[in-house]
Amino acid sequence: MKPLFWVASSKKDWGKFPADVQDVMGRALLDAQFGDTPREAKPLKGFGGAGVLELVDDFDGDTYRAVYTVQFSGMVYVLHAFQKKSTQGVKTPRHEMDLVRARLKLAEEDYASRTG
C-alpha cells in the first residue's frame, strides 16, 4: 500500500467536505494507494496524461473536487481539495489550476527529499 501525503491545506480543506463526500473520495484514494485507478478518477486536463487525477462528487446540490497525483513512484499526494463554486460549467477555475500546479511542485520537492 502506497503512503498518502497531504500537500499544504488540502487535508484541512478536505475536512470541510460533507461526511458522505469524504467517504466516497476516501475510498477512491484508498484504491489509488493500492495501485488501482478509481473509477471516479479522471485525468485533470492541462497536466499531460494521467499523472494528476481529479475526483468529483456532487452532494446536496454542491460539487466537491479533490486532486491527487500518483506520478511519484510508490506515493500518493493529495494536492488540493475544494468545493467548486464557479459558474463556468465543468471547467476548473484558473486560480484552482494555478494552486494545483504550485502544490505539484511542493509534492515534487517533498518526494525528492524523501527519496534522495
N, C-alpha and C positions, 0 to 999 in steps of 0.2 A: 504494500500500500504506500503510495506516494504521500509525503507530508504536504500539508496545506498551509500556506502563508498568506496573511492579510497585509496588503500594502496600504500605508497611510491610514486614512479614516474609514477604509472600506468595511471593517468589522463593526465599527460604531454605527455606520450608516445602515448596514445590514440589520442591525439590532432594532432599527426603527420600522422595519417591514412588519406587516401582519404575520402572526404565527403561521397561518396557512401557507403564505408565500415562502417563509423561511423553511418550512417543511419540504415543499416542492423543490426549491432550489438547493436545499441541503442534500437531498437525495441525489440530485443531479451532480453536485460537487463530489459526493462520495463515489459515484460512478467514475468520475474523472480521476479520483485518487486511485481507483483500482485499474486504471488504464483504459477504461471504456469511454466512448463518446456518448454522452447522454442524448436521448432523442430530443430533449428540449433545447439542446445547444445548436447554435448555428454560427458559422464564421462571421466575425464582425467586419463589415466592409471597410476597406481602407488600410488593412494590415497584411495584405498579400498572402492569402491562404488560410489554413485552419489552425494557425498557432495562437490566435486570440479569438476566443469564443464568447458568445453572449447568451445568457439565459433570460427569457422573458416570461413573466407571469402576470395575468390580469386577475384582479381581485376587487370586488365591490366597486367596479367602475373605474378603477385606477390601474395603471400599468407600472410594473416594477422590473428593473433590469439589474443583472449582475454580470460583470465582465471578468473573465479569468483567462489565464494563459497556461498552456502545457508545453510551451516551446523550450523550456529549460529541463533537460533530462532529469527524470526522477522526482520532479517537484511540480506542484500546482500553486499558482499565485492568483489570489483574487485581487484584481486591480481596482475595481470600482463597483459600487452598489448604489443605485439611485432610483427614485420614483420619477418616471417620465412625466413632465408637466407641459411639454411643448405641444403646440397645436400644428406642428409641421408634419402630421401623419406619422408614419412609422420611422421616419428618418431620425437618427440620433443627433441631437443638437451639437453644434460645433464646440461649445465650451466643454461639453461632456467628453467629446472625442479628444480634445486637447488634454484634458485631465487623464484620460486613459493612456495617451502617448507619454505623458510625463511620468506616470506611475509605472509604465512598462520599463522605462529607463531605470527607475528605482529598483524594480524587480531584477533587472539585469545586473545592477551593481550588487545587490544582495546575493544573487546567485554566484557571482564571481567571488565574493568574499567567503561564501560557504564552501565553494569547490576548489578554491585556489587557482 
